[in-house]
Amino acid sequence: MKILPNRMDRGFYKYQTEFEAKALEVLRSGWYILGKEVEAFEEAFAAYTGAKYCVGLASGLDALWIAFRLLGIGKGDEVIVQGNTYIASVMGITINEATPIFIEPDEHFGMDPDKIEDLITPNTKAILVTHLYGMASRMDRITDICRKHNLKLVEDCAQSHGACFNGQMTGTFGDVGCFSFYPSKNIGAFGDAGAVVVNDETLAKEFKIFRNYGSEKRYYNKVVGANSRLDELQAGLLRVRLKHAKELTEERERIAQRYSEELSNPLIMLPQIAPGATAVWHQYVIRCEEREKLIEYLNKREIGTIIHYPIPPHLAQAYAYLGHQKGELPITERLADTVLSIPMYNGMTDDEQAYIINALNGFTN
Ligand SMILES: *Cc1c(COP(=O)(O)O)cnc(C)c1O
């Protein structure tokens, strides 16, 4: 049986008629940028997260860098960010010429609250939390620290649509929640798309102005902005996806639960959710000391896997100028050497999952 690490086609065919009807409706409407689909999606997504406002943008990276820009974070400012995040989180900081200060994760892949205060300096302006793999970080402690030190709090929710901490949805704890709707994300578009959620009305307005060349009124430009508009077609298709968000998340939870119950190989460590957190299982990430052997073993059985991520941002060539060395973030680097995302997608069949579980339980070194 051939198993791919992800199957975006399954997510499409599950609601094929609804997606196709919406696509035709938008195509036939004659209106393609910033219209009623975007407005309706923004309203629905704000309501979904529990935030007051949502502003649609062109990508998750745009959500991140525009957030820091509008929060006034730039040259000379430091932002604390997990070492074990996707590099886009870090780019959101460095595009603004601010400095990323890398922090080690806890045993749940989230930001380790115990390590934050040691990293705070007079230049620290913000904390960027990534709810990696769809598992919420420990937001009670993190929000306390931000309040105590008067720091801005930005959440990278590109993998955590719907994940909660103490019943509150990720993205709503701080100043800005940044979302990506890249096709493989839990709520995925059919192209690039992103959004922010905020509770501050002025800030929401600033995002709307910034995404459209800095203009509120056509050809009257207040600030040097960007072209980062969510388009009508993606917004319409995202409305369809969002309507089914609950069942999509529940399906991923069922798949993850079965993995956690039935995987029983002492060579494989399973992911653990932090107390108070929920996970929406963007990825199901195992750890294995003999990862390369395991990948080869699974490849022979036609089971695809992905490493998220093999090179941590502080060691990426792009960030050589920051001068970080291997060994500086031992936990992060250890994870980069041992993590493996096993197949996880909406529409996985019971037979497919049984085949994957069987294979993993049969792995020996
Ligand atoms: C996907 C992702 C992003 C970037 O989103 P894009 O829409 O691809 O720009 C940022 N952060 C994390 C953690 C991601 O997984």
The ligand as an SDF file (V2000), in Angstrom:
LIG
                    3D

 15 15  0  0  0  0  0  0  0  0999 V2000
    3.3100   27.6250    7.1210 C   0  0  0  0  0  0  0  0  0  0  0  0
    3.9140   28.3710    8.2390 C   0  0  0  0  0  0  0  0  0  0  0  0
    4.1980   29.7410    8.1530 C   0  0  0  0  0  0  0  0  0  0  0  0
    4.1280   30.5150    6.8750 C   0  0  0  0  0  0  0  0  0  0  0  0
    2.9140   30.5340    6.2530 O   0  0  0  0  0  0  0  0  0  0  0  0
    2.8350   30.8650    4.6840 P   0  0  0  0  0  0  0  0  0  0  0  0
    1.3860   31.0250    4.4310 O   0  0  0  0  0  0  0  0  0  0  0  0
    3.4510   29.7230    3.9590 O   0  0  0  0  0  0  0  0  0  0  0  0
    3.5980   32.1360    4.4550 O   0  0  0  0  0  0  0  0  0  0  0  0
    4.6550   30.3930    9.2790 C   0  0  0  0  0  0  0  0  0  0  0  0
    4.8560   29.7380   10.4220 N   0  0  0  0  0  0  0  0  0  0  0  0
    4.6170   28.4280   10.5590 C   0  0  0  0  0  0  0  0  0  0  0  0
    4.8390   27.7660   11.8800 C   0  0  0  0  0  0  0  0  0  0  0  0
    4.1580   27.6860    9.4670 C   0  0  0  0  0  0  0  0  0  0  0  0
    3.9300   26.3790    9.6050 O   0  0  0  0  0  0  0  0  0  0  0  0
  1  2  1  0
  2  3  1  0
  2 14  2  0
  3  4  1  0
  3 10  2  0
  4  5  1  0
  5  6  1  0
  6  7  2  0
  6  8  1  0
  6  9  1  0
 10 11  1  0
 11 12  2  0
 12 13  1  0
 12 14  1  0
 14 15  1  0
M  END
$$$$
